[in-house]
Amino acid sequence: MSFATTPGAITHVHRDDYWRNRTVISPADTTDLDDGP
């Protein structure tokens, strides 16, 4: 799987230790880049 993201975006991935696969939890998260309220 691939998808375009904005520069600086973070994609959170969960790794299953039993099956050793990965699930995308939050693609292209930019909340850490926001200035806040």
Secondary structure, 3 states (H helix, E strand, C coil): CCCCCCCCCEEEEEEECCCCEEEEEEEEECHHHCCCC
